[in-house]
Amino acid sequence: MASTDRIYTAALIVIGDEILSGRTHDKNIAQVASWLQVQGIRLAEVRVVADTMDAIAEAVNTLRARNDYLFTTGGIGPTHDDISVDAVARALGVEVVIHPEARATLERYYADKGGLNEGRLRMARVPQGADLIPNERSGAPGIRVGNVFMMAGVPHITAGMLDALTGTLEGGAPLISETVGGWIPESEVAVLLREVEKAHENCQIGSYPFFREGRVGANFVIRSTDADDLASCMDTLCEGLGELGYDFTPGGI
């Protein structure tokens, strides 16, 4: 495991004219920053760039060179102006190819949604040599190539991709976790989860709903690099669940 003396850094590129114009308010900066902090990685810089090949490629080459990790959000969708894959490939000096696993994933996802068309197939394009980041929310995977991680611009899809990466990056400290679960509808405790997480800045709470035996429930996984912070967050969450009248099981169900 990495030494805690080593400070790992990451940069984030937010891609999209709609962000720069003010039409869309970016939510991914805070989301990525808090996720990285829990991984023991410091978000050192953020750049917002337009949907142009030159701007994206220049930012990618600058920021990937001076950070351990580079994350991008936006520009990997099905339309003609989704050019992030092409721009990153240009920055890395590689070709754009169709990833066979991504194509197969999209074929399965769209099998009952009209099938794969030209636009949807664009979401299987990757810089040559890339691996995929799983996406349980919308079929189209994220992309990892070298130390560059390309994710969707839609915040809840970005969240799913970050979740798939949790604990997989080499960081400054080992990640530890605790789980609590119960027959608890996720939507009824969303405010509690948000408040508890906000009160424990070194912790991240993941919510994993399920449907079993005709009932809904959820397991809540708290992650941190600090054992004391983790224990405090766990105690606060359990106390809050009890105050709301829910039975819960440490370790999950």
C-alpha positions as a Markdown table, in Angstrom:
| # | Residue | x | y | z |
|---|---|---|---|---|
| 1 | Met | 0.0 | 0.0 | 0.0 |
| 2 | Ala | 1.2 | 3.5 | -0.7 |
| 3 | Ser | 3.0 | 5.5 | 1.9 |
| 4 | Thr | 0.9 | 8.2 | 3.6 |
| 5 | Asp | 3.9 | 10.5 | 3.2 |
| 6 | Arg | 3.2 | 10.6 | -0.6 |
| 7 | Ile | 0.6 | 13.1 | -1.7 |
| 8 | Tyr | -1.3 | 11.9 | -4.7 |
| 9 | Thr | -2.9 | 14.6 | -6.8 |
| 10 | Ala | -5.6 | 14.7 | -9.4 |
| 11 | Ala | -6.9 | 17.3 | -11.9 |
| 12 | Leu | -10.4 | 17.6 | -13.4 |
| 13 | Ile | -11.4 | 19.0 | -16.8 |
| 14 | Val | -15.0 | 19.9 | -17.1 |
| 15 | Ile | -15.9 | 19.9 | -20.8 |
| 16 | Gly | -18.8 | 21.7 | -22.3 |
| 17 | Asp | -19.9 | 25.0 | -23.9 |
| 18 | Glu | -23.1 | 24.8 | -21.9 |
| 19 | Ile | -21.1 | 25.1 | -18.7 |
| 20 | Leu | -19.2 | 28.1 | -19.9 |
| 21 | Ser | -22.3 | 29.8 | -21.2 |
| 22 | Gly | -24.1 | 29.4 | -17.8 |
| 23 | Arg | -26.9 | 27.4 | -19.3 |
| 24 | Thr | -25.9 | 24.4 | -17.1 |
| 25 | His | -24.6 | 24.6 | -13.6 |
| 26 | Asp | -21.8 | 22.1 | -13.0 |
| 27 | Lys | -22.3 | 19.7 | -10.1 |
| 28 | Asn | -19.4 | 17.4 | -10.9 |
| 29 | Ile | -16.6 | 19.5 | -9.4 |
| 30 | Ala | -17.9 | 19.1 | -5.8 |
| 31 | Gln | -18.8 | 15.5 | -6.5 |
| 32 | Val | -15.4 | 14.5 | -7.8 |
| 33 | Ala | -13.6 | 16.6 | -5.2 |
| 34 | Ser | -15.3 | 14.9 | -2.3 |
| 35 | Trp | -14.9 | 11.5 | -3.8 |
| 36 | Leu | -11.2 | 12.0 | -4.3 |
| 37 | Gln | -10.7 | 13.2 | -0.8 |
| 38 | Val | -12.2 | 10.0 | 0.5 |
| 39 | Gln | -9.8 | 8.1 | -1.7 |
| 40 | Gly | -6.9 | 9.9 | -0.1 |
| 41 | Ile | -6.2 | 11.9 | -3.3 |
| 42 | Arg | -6.0 | 15.7 | -3.4 |
| 43 | Leu | -7.9 | 17.5 | -6.2 |
| 44 | Ala | -5.2 | 20.0 | -7.1 |
| 45 | Glu | -6.8 | 21.9 | -10.0 |
| 46 | Val | -9.9 | 22.2 | -12.2 |
| 47 | Arg | -10.2 | 23.6 | -15.7 |
| 48 | Val | -13.4 | 24.3 | -17.6 |
| 49 | Val | -12.9 | 24.1 | -21.4 |
| 50 | Ala | -15.0 | 24.5 | -24.5 |
| 51 | Asp | -16.1 | 21.8 | -26.9 |
| 52 | Thr | -13.2 | 22.2 | -29.2 |
| 53 | Met | -10.5 | 19.6 | -30.0 |
| 54 | Asp | -7.6 | 22.0 | -29.4 |
| 55 | Ala | -8.8 | 23.2 | -26.1 |
| 56 | Ile | -9.5 | 19.7 | -24.7 |
| 57 | Ala | -6.3 | 18.2 | -26.1 |
| 58 | Glu | -4.1 | 21.0 | -24.7 |
| 59 | Ala | -5.7 | 20.8 | -21.3 |
| 60 | Val | -5.4 | 17.0 | -21.2 |
| 61 | Asn | -1.7 | 17.1 | -22.0 |
| 62 | Thr | -0.9 | 19.9 | -19.5 |
| 63 | Leu | -2.9 | 18.5 | -16.6 |
| 64 | Arg | -2.1 | 14.8 | -17.0 |
| 65 | Ala | 1.6 | 15.5 | -17.0 |
| 66 | Arg | 1.7 | 17.3 | -13.6 |
| 67 | Asn | -0.8 | 15.2 | -11.7 |
| 68 | Asp | -1.1 | 11.5 | -10.8 |
| 69 | Tyr | -4.6 | 11.3 | -12.2 |
| 70 | Leu | -6.7 | 13.3 | -14.6 |
| 71 | Phe | -10.5 | 13.1 | -14.7 |
| 72 | Thr | -12.7 | 14.6 | -17.4 |
| 73 | Thr | -16.5 | 15.0 | -17.4 |
| 74 | Gly | -18.6 | 15.6 | -20.5 |
| 75 | Gly | -18.4 | 15.1 | -24.2 |
| 76 | Ile | -18.6 | 11.3 | -24.4 |
| 77 | Gly | -22.3 | 11.0 | -25.5 |
| 78 | Pro | -23.9 | 10.0 | -28.8 |
| 79 | Thr | -24.0 | 13.3 | -30.7 |
| 80 | His | -21.7 | 14.9 | -33.2 |
| 81 | Asp | -20.4 | 17.5 | -30.7 |
| 82 | Asp | -19.3 | 14.9 | -28.2 |
| 83 | Ile | -15.7 | 15.1 | -29.2 |
| 84 | Ser | -13.8 | 14.3 | -26.0 |
| 85 | Val | -12.7 | 10.8 | -27.1 |
| 86 | Asp | -11.3 | 12.3 | -30.3 |
| 87 | Ala | -9.5 | 15.1 | -28.4 |
| 88 | Val | -8.0 | 12.8 | -25.8 |
| 89 | Ala | -6.8 | 10.4 | -28.5 |
| 90 | Arg | -5.2 | 13.3 | -30.3 |
| 91 | Ala | -3.5 | 14.4 | -27.0 |
| 92 | Leu | -2.2 | 10.9 | -26.5 |
| 93 | Gly | -1.2 | 10.4 | -30.1 |
| 94 | Val | -3.3 | 7.3 | -30.6 |
| 95 | Glu | -6.2 | 6.2 | -32.9 |
| 96 | Val | -9.9 | 6.1 | -32.0 |
| 97 | Val | -11.3 | 2.5 | -32.1 |
| 98 | Ile | -14.5 | 0.8 | -31.3 |
| 99 | His | -14.0 | -1.1 | -28.0 |
| 100 | Pro | -15.6 | -4.6 | -28.5 |
| 101 | Glu | -16.7 | -4.9 | -24.9 |
| 102 | Ala | -18.3 | -1.4 | -25.0 |
| 103 | Arg | -20.1 | -2.4 | -28.2 |
| 104 | Ala | -21.4 | -5.6 | -26.6 |
| 105 | Thr | -22.5 | -3.7 | -23.5 |
| 106 | Leu | -24.4 | -1.2 | -25.6 |
| 107 | Glu | -26.0 | -3.9 | -27.8 |
| 108 | Arg | -27.4 | -5.5 | -24.6 |
| 109 | Tyr | -28.5 | -2.3 | -23.1 |
| 110 | Tyr | -30.3 | -1.1 | -26.3 |
| 111 | Ala | -31.7 | -4.5 | -27.3 |
| 112 | Asp | -35.2 | -3.6 | -26.1 |
| 113 | Lys | -34.8 | 0.2 | -26.8 |
| 114 | Gly | -34.6 | 0.1 | -30.6 |
| 115 | Gly | -31.2 | -1.4 | -31.0 |
| 116 | Leu | -27.8 | 0.1 | -31.8 |
| 117 | Asn | -27.7 | 3.0 | -34.2 |
| 118 | Glu | -24.9 | 5.2 | -35.5 |
| 119 | Gly | -25.3 | 7.7 | -32.6 |
| 120 | Arg | -25.4 | 5.0 | -29.9 |
| 121 | Leu | -22.4 | 3.3 | -31.4 |
| 122 | Arg | -20.4 | 6.5 | -30.9 |
| 123 | Met | -20.4 | 5.7 | -27.2 |
| 124 | Ala | -18.3 | 2.6 | -27.9 |
| 125 | Arg | -15.5 | 4.7 | -29.3 |
| 126 | Val | -12.3 | 4.9 | -27.2 |
| 127 | Pro | -8.7 | 6.0 | -27.6 |
| 128 | Gln | -6.7 | 2.9 | -28.6 |
| 129 | Gly | -5.5 | 1.0 | -25.6 |
| 130 | Ala | -8.2 | 2.2 | -23.2 |
| 131 | Asp | -10.0 | 0.2 | -20.6 |
| 132 | Leu | -13.7 | 0.7 | -19.6 |
| 133 | Ile | -15.2 | 2.2 | -16.4 |
| 134 | Pro | -18.5 | 0.3 | -15.7 |
| 135 | Asn | -21.7 | 2.3 | -15.8 |
| 136 | Glu | -24.8 | 0.6 | -14.3 |
| 137 | Arg | -27.0 | 3.7 | -14.9 |
| 138 | Ser | -27.2 | 4.2 | -18.6 |
| 139 | Gly | -25.2 | 1.4 | -20.4 |
| 140 | Ala | -22.5 | 3.6 | -22.0 |
| 141 | Pro | -19.2 | 3.0 | -20.1 |
| 142 | Gly | -16.6 | 5.5 | -19.0 |
| 143 | Ile | -13.1 | 5.2 | -20.3 |
| 144 | Arg | -9.7 | 4.8 | -18.6 |
| 145 | Val | -6.6 | 5.3 | -20.7 |
| 146 | Gly | -3.3 | 5.7 | -18.9 |
| 147 | Asn | -3.9 | 8.1 | -16.0 |
| 148 | Val | -6.9 | 9.7 | -17.7 |
| 149 | Phe | -10.4 | 8.8 | -16.6 |
| 150 | Met | -13.2 | 10.0 | -18.9 |
| 151 | Met | -16.7 | 10.2 | -17.4 |
| 152 | Ala | -20.1 | 11.3 | -18.4 |
| 153 | Gly | -21.3 | 14.9 | -17.8 |
| 154 | Val | -24.6 | 13.9 | -16.2 |
| 155 | Pro | -24.0 | 14.0 | -12.5 |
| 156 | His | -25.9 | 10.8 | -11.4 |
| 157 | Ile | -24.1 | 8.9 | -14.2 |
| 158 | Thr | -20.8 | 10.3 | -13.1 |
| 159 | Ala | -21.6 | 9.2 | -9.6 |
| 160 | Gly | -22.1 | 5.6 | -10.7 |
| 161 | Met | -18.7 | 5.7 | -12.6 |
| 162 | Leu | -17.0 | 7.1 | -9.5 |
| 163 | Asp | -18.6 | 4.3 | -7.4 |
| 164 | Ala | -17.2 | 1.7 | -9.8 |
| 165 | Leu | -13.7 | 3.2 | -9.3 |
| 166 | Thr | -13.9 | 3.4 | -5.5 |
| 167 | Gly | -11.0 | 1.8 | -3.8 |
| 168 | Thr | -9.2 | 1.0 | -7.1 |
| 169 | Leu | -6.8 | 3.9 | -7.4 |
| 170 | Glu | -3.5 | 4.0 | -5.6 |
| 171 | Gly | -3.8 | 6.9 | -3.1 |
| 172 | Gly | -2.3 | 8.3 | -0.1 |
| 173 | Ala | -3.9 | 6.0 | 2.5 |
| 174 | Pro | -5.8 | 2.8 | 2.5 |
| 175 | Leu | -9.6 | 3.0 | 2.2 |
| 176 | Ile | -11.7 | 1.4 | 5.0 |
| 177 | Ser | -15.4 | 1.0 | 5.2 |
| 178 | Glu | -18.4 | 0.1 | 7.4 |
| 179 | Thr | -21.9 | -1.0 | 6.3 |
| 180 | Val | -25.3 | -0.6 | 7.9 |
| 181 | Gly | -28.5 | -1.8 | 6.3 |
| 182 | Gly | -32.2 | -2.5 | 6.8 |
| 183 | Trp | -35.6 | -2.6 | 5.3 |
| 184 | Ile | -35.3 | 1.1 | 4.7 |
| 185 | Pro | -36.6 | 2.9 | 1.6 |
| 186 | Glu | -33.7 | 4.9 | 0.3 |
| 187 | Ser | -35.9 | 7.9 | -0.6 |
| 188 | Glu | -37.1 | 8.3 | 3.0 |
| 189 | Val | -33.6 | 8.8 | 4.4 |
| 190 | Ala | -32.0 | 10.8 | 1.6 |
| 191 | Val | -31.9 | 14.0 | 3.7 |
| 192 | Leu | -30.4 | 12.1 | 6.6 |
| 193 | Leu | -27.7 | 10.6 | 4.4 |
| 194 | Arg | -26.8 | 14.0 | 3.0 |
| 195 | Glu | -26.7 | 15.7 | 6.4 |
| 196 | Val | -24.5 | 13.0 | 8.0 |
| 197 | Glu | -22.1 | 13.0 | 5.0 |
| 198 | Lys | -21.9 | 16.8 | 5.1 |
| 199 | Ala | -21.0 | 16.7 | 8.8 |
| 200 | His | -18.2 | 14.2 | 8.2 |
| 201 | Glu | -16.1 | 15.7 | 5.4 |
| 202 | Asn | -13.6 | 12.8 | 5.4 |
| 203 | Cys | -16.3 | 10.2 | 4.8 |
| 204 | Gln | -18.5 | 9.2 | 1.8 |
| 205 | Ile | -21.8 | 7.4 | 2.1 |
| 206 | Gly | -22.9 | 5.1 | -0.8 |
| 207 | Ser | -26.5 | 4.0 | -0.8 |
| 208 | Tyr | -27.4 | 0.7 | -2.4 |
| 209 | Pro | -31.1 | 0.0 | -2.6 |
| 210 | Phe | -32.5 | -3.5 | -3.2 |
| 211 | Phe | -35.9 | -5.3 | -3.6 |
| 212 | Arg | -36.3 | -8.6 | -1.9 |
| 213 | Glu | -39.2 | -10.7 | -0.7 |
| 214 | Gly | -41.6 | -8.1 | -2.0 |
| 215 | Arg | -40.0 | -5.4 | 0.1 |
| 216 | Val | -37.6 | -2.5 | -0.5 |
| 217 | Gly | -34.5 | -1.9 | 1.6 |
| 218 | Ala | -31.0 | -0.5 | 1.3 |
| 219 | Asn | -27.5 | -1.0 | 2.5 |
| 220 | Phe | -25.4 | 2.1 | 3.3 |
| 221 | Val | -21.6 | 1.9 | 2.9 |
| 222 | Ile | -19.5 | 4.5 | 4.6 |
| 223 | Arg | -15.9 | 4.9 | 3.3 |
| 224 | Ser | -13.0 | 6.9 | 4.7 |
| 225 | Thr | -9.3 | 6.8 | 5.2 |
| 226 | Asp | -9.6 | 7.7 | 8.9 |
| 227 | Ala | -10.8 | 5.1 | 11.4 |
| 228 | Asp | -12.0 | 7.6 | 13.9 |
| 229 | Asp | -13.9 | 9.7 | 11.3 |
| 230 | Leu | -15.5 | 6.4 | 10.0 |
| 231 | Ala | -16.6 | 5.4 | 13.5 |
| 232 | Ser | -18.1 | 8.8 | 14.2 |
| 233 | Cys | -20.0 | 8.8 | 10.9 |
| 234 | Met | -21.3 | 5.3 | 11.5 |
| 235 | Asp | -22.5 | 6.2 | 15.0 |
| 236 | Thr | -24.2 | 9.4 | 13.7 |
| 237 | Leu | -25.9 | 7.5 | 10.9 |
| 238 | Cys | -27.2 | 4.7 | 13.1 |
| 239 | Glu | -28.4 | 7.3 | 15.7 |
| 240 | Gly | -30.3 | 9.1 | 12.9 |
| 241 | Leu | -31.8 | 6.0 | 11.6 |
| 242 | Gly | -33.0 | 5.1 | 15.1 |
| 243 | Glu | -34.5 | 8.5 | 15.6 |
| 244 | Leu | -36.5 | 8.1 | 12.4 |
| 245 | Gly | -37.9 | 4.8 | 13.7 |
| 246 | Tyr | -36.0 | 2.4 | 11.4 |
| 247 | Asp | -34.5 | -0.9 | 12.5 |
| 248 | Phe | -31.0 | -1.3 | 11.2 |
| 249 | Thr | -28.3 | -4.0 | 11.0 |
| 250 | Pro | -24.6 | -3.2 | 11.3 |
| 251 | Gly | -22.8 | -5.1 | 8.6 |
| 252 | Gly | -25.8 | -4.8 | 6.2 |
| 253 | Ile | -28.5 | -7.2 | 5.2 |
